[in-house]
């Protein structure tokens, strides 16, 4: 774990070396809704359909069949609606009481200091947005004992292309960097776009979470998987170099035994 002298806090993503796009750049047009909160006929909501209910929680009845493939677009800086708009959620940052604590075998962890209902936004996994080569460089320069915080999001778009976003909160990040992996997580990660094409990696409660419960998400990007041989190969990345695999201490009955591993960041062209 890096000392506090080497770590800078940021509430949201910042451009790092090789970032293809500055996450602070405003790239989307805003709506003209002259109301405190947008209705379902708002252009921002109509683009992909509604995401949140009036309390700002995910529409859970649509979660499994919709949100794994549907983009999420919130109202942005250019929109005329007010701050109370129910389509402004992830952009507001952390509003819940969270506690960072020492977690046995895992270094640090984060637990709920208040009850978190299903579908509630918890925090963003924020850090430096890196280019692919910088992400590879940092990954390959890590020592075995180093913590690896680099997360790669891959989005498959209709054209058949894959959009990759590399986030590294090692040196610049927020509380999300302290949330541990679990093979049976209580959080799910969804890409949310606001001003920029660079998504916020937003963590939402996948179940009701009680006070004192440790927060976790699946570093492979899955949620609620049934573990079988196919999933195990996916989680471990089918690495030919087992020395790069790190043991998982989540304690779940569904535990695969190893933390998710992305072999693509070790490939040398």
C-alpha positions in Angstrom: 0.0 0.0 0.0 1.3 3.4 -0.9 1.7 6.1 1.8 -0.6 9.1 2.0 2.3 11.3 0.8 2.2 9.5 -2.6 -1.6 9.6 -2.9 -3.8 12.5 -4.1 -7.5 12.5 -3.7 -9.8 13.3 -6.6 -13.6 12.9 -6.6 -13.7 11.9 -10.3 -11.5 10.9 -13.2 -8.5 13.0 -14.3 -6.5 12.7 -17.5 -3.3 10.7 -17.0 -0.4 9.8 -19.4 -1.7 8.8 -22.9 -5.3 9.5 -22.1 -7.1 9.5 -25.5 -9.7 11.9 -24.2 -9.8 14.4 -21.3 -12.6 13.3 -18.9 -13.3 16.9 -18.0 -14.1 17.9 -21.6 -17.8 18.6 -22.2 -18.8 16.5 -25.2 -22.6 16.2 -25.0 -25.3 18.7 -25.7 -27.5 19.6 -22.8 -31.3 19.4 -22.4 -33.6 22.5 -22.4 -35.7 21.2 -19.5 -36.7 24.2 -17.5 -37.7 22.1 -14.4 -35.9 21.1 -11.2 -36.0 17.5 -12.3 -36.4 16.0 -15.8 -39.3 13.8 -16.9 -39.1 10.8 -19.2 -39.5 13.1 -22.3 -36.1 14.7 -21.5 -33.7 14.2 -24.5 -31.0 12.9 -22.2 -33.4 10.2 -20.8 -35.0 9.4 -24.2 -31.6 8.7 -25.8 -31.2 5.3 -24.0 -34.3 5.2 -21.7 -34.7 5.9 -18.0 -32.1 4.6 -15.6 -33.1 5.9 -12.1 -36.3 6.2 -10.1 -37.3 9.4 -8.4 -35.1 8.6 -5.4 -32.0 8.3 -7.6 -31.8 4.5 -7.3 -31.4 2.1 -10.2 -34.7 0.9 -11.7 -34.2 -2.6 -10.2 -37.0 -4.3 -12.1 -35.1 -3.6 -15.3 -31.6 -4.3 -13.9 -30.9 -7.8 -15.2 -32.5 -7.6 -18.6 -31.5 -4.0 -19.5 -28.5 -2.4 -17.8 -25.9 -5.0 -18.7 -26.2 -3.8 -22.3 -27.8 -0.4 -22.2 -25.6 2.8 -22.0 -26.3 5.2 -19.1 -26.3 8.9 -19.8 -27.0 11.5 -17.1 -27.9 15.1 -17.5 -24.7 17.2 -17.8 -23.1 20.6 -17.2 -24.9 22.1 -20.3 -28.3 20.9 -19.2 -30.9 23.5 -18.1 -32.4 21.3 -15.4 -31.6 21.8 -11.7 -29.2 20.0 -9.4 -32.1 18.1 -7.8 -32.7 16.3 -11.1 -33.2 12.6 -10.6 -31.0 12.0 -13.7 -28.0 13.4 -11.9 -26.7 10.6 -9.6 -23.1 9.4 -10.1 -21.9 12.9 -10.9 -22.7 14.0 -7.4 -20.1 11.8 -5.8 -20.2 10.1 -2.5 -23.1 11.0 -0.2 -23.2 7.9 2.0 -21.3 7.3 5.2 -18.5 4.9 4.4 -15.6 3.7 6.6 -12.1 2.7 5.5 -10.7 0.0 7.7 -7.9 -2.6 8.0 -9.1 -5.8 6.4 -7.3 -9.0 7.4 -5.2 -10.5 4.6 -6.5 -7.8 2.2 -4.8 -4.6 3.4 -7.5 -1.9 3.5 -11.3 -2.3 2.9 -14.4 -0.2 3.0 -17.6 -0.9 4.9 -21.0 0.7 5.2 -21.5 3.1 8.1 -25.2 3.4 7.2 -27.7 1.1 5.6 -27.5 1.2 1.8 -30.6 0.1 -0.1 -30.6 -1.9 -3.3 -29.8 0.2 -6.4 -28.3 3.1 -4.5 -25.2 4.8 -5.9 -22.2 4.3 -3.6 -19.2 5.8 -5.2 -17.2 6.1 -8.4 -14.0 4.1 -9.0 -12.0 7.2 -9.9 -8.4 7.7 -10.9 -6.1 8.6 -13.8 -7.4 7.8 -17.2 -4.5 6.1 -19.0 -3.7 5.2 -22.6 -3.2 1.5 -23.3 0.6 1.7 -23.5 0.9 3.5 -20.2 -1.5 1.0 -18.6 0.8 -1.8 -19.9 3.9 0.0 -18.7 2.6 0.5 -15.2 1.3 -3.1 -15.0 4.5 -4.7 -16.2 6.7 -2.6 -13.9 4.8 -3.8 -10.8 6.5 -6.0 -8.3 4.7 -9.1 -7.0 4.0 -7.5 -3.7 2.6 -4.3 -5.2 -1.1 -3.6 -5.1 -2.6 -3.5 -8.6 -5.4 -0.9 -8.8 -5.5 -0.6 -12.6 -9.0 -1.5 -14.0 -9.8 -1.9 -17.7 -13.4 -1.5 -18.8 -14.2 -3.0 -22.2 -17.5 -1.9 -23.9 -18.8 -3.7 -27.0 -20.6 -1.3 -29.2 -23.1 -1.9 -32.1 -20.4 -1.4 -34.8 -18.5 -4.4 -33.4 -15.7 -2.2 -32.0 -14.5 -2.5 -28.4 -14.0 0.7 -26.4 -11.4 0.3 -23.7 -11.0 2.6 -20.7 -8.1 2.2 -18.3 -8.5 3.7 -14.8 -5.6 3.8 -12.3 -6.2 5.2 -8.8 -2.8 4.2 -7.5 -1.5 7.7 -7.1 -4.6 9.8 -7.8 -8.0 8.4 -6.8 -10.8 8.3 -4.3 -12.3 5.9 -1.8 -13.2 3.4 -4.5 -9.5 2.2 -4.6 -9.9 0.7 -1.2 -13.0 -1.5 -2.0 -12.0 -5.1 -2.2 -12.8 -7.8 -4.7 -15.3 -10.5 -3.9 -16.5 -13.5 -5.9 -19.9 -12.9 -4.3 -20.0 -9.0 -4.3 -22.6 -6.7 -3.0 -21.8 -3.9 -5.5 -22.0 -3.9 -9.2 -20.1 -1.5 -11.5 -21.8 0.3 -14.4 -20.3 2.8 -16.8 -22.1 6.1 -16.6 -21.5 9.1 -18.9 -22.1 12.7 -18.0 -20.1 15.4 -19.8 -17.5 13.2 -21.5 -17.3 10.0 -23.6 -15.0 8.8 -20.8 -17.3 6.9 -18.5 -17.5 7.1 -14.8 -17.1 3.6 -13.3 -20.0 3.9 -11.0 -20.6 1.4 -8.2 -24.2 0.7 -7.1 -25.6 -1.5 -4.4 -26.6 -4.9 -5.9 -28.5 -5.8 -2.7 -29.5 -4.2 0.6 -26.3 -3.6 2.5 -26.4 -3.4 6.3 -24.3 -1.2 8.6 -20.8 -2.7 9.2 -21.0 -4.9 6.0 -17.8 -4.8 3.9 -18.4 -3.4 0.4 -17.0 -5.4 -2.5 -17.3 -5.7 -6.3 -16.1 -8.3 -8.8 -12.9 -7.0 -10.4 -13.7 -9.0 -13.5 -16.8 -6.9 -14.0 -19.3 -9.7 -13.4 -22.1 -9.7 -10.9 -24.0 -12.7 -9.5 -22.0 -15.3 -11.5 -22.5 -19.0 -10.9 -18.9 -20.3 -10.7 -18.0 -23.1 -13.1 -14.9 -24.0 -15.0 -15.7 -21.6 -17.8 -16.1 -18.7 -15.4 -12.9 -19.7 -13.5 -10.9 -19.5 -16.8 -12.4 -16.1 -17.5 -11.7 -14.8 -14.0 -8.1 -15.9 -14.0 -7.5 -14.9 -17.6 -6.2 -18.3 -18.5 -2.7 -17.0 -17.5 0.2 -19.2 -18.7 2.3 -17.5 -15.9 0.7 -18.6 -12.6 3.2 -16.4 -10.8 1.2 -13.3 -11.8 -2.0 -14.7 -10.1 -2.8 -13.5 -6.6 -4.8 -15.4 -4.1 -8.3 -14.2 -3.3 -9.3 -13.9 0.4 -12.9 -12.9 -0.1 -14.1 -15.9 1.9 -17.1 -16.5 -0.3 -18.4 -20.1 -0.9 -18.3 -19.1 -4.6 -14.6 -18.1 -4.4 -12.5 -19.0 -7.4 -9.3 -18.9 -5.4 -7.6 -16.1 -7.4 -8.1 -12.4 -8.0 -9.2 -11.6 -11.6 -6.3 -11.2 -13.9 -6.0 -9.3 -17.2 -3.3 -10.9 -19.4 -3.7 -8.3 -22.2 -1.8 -5.7 -20.1 1.2 -8.1 -20.1 1.3 -8.5 -23.9 4.3 -6.9 -25.6 4.0 -6.0 -29.3 
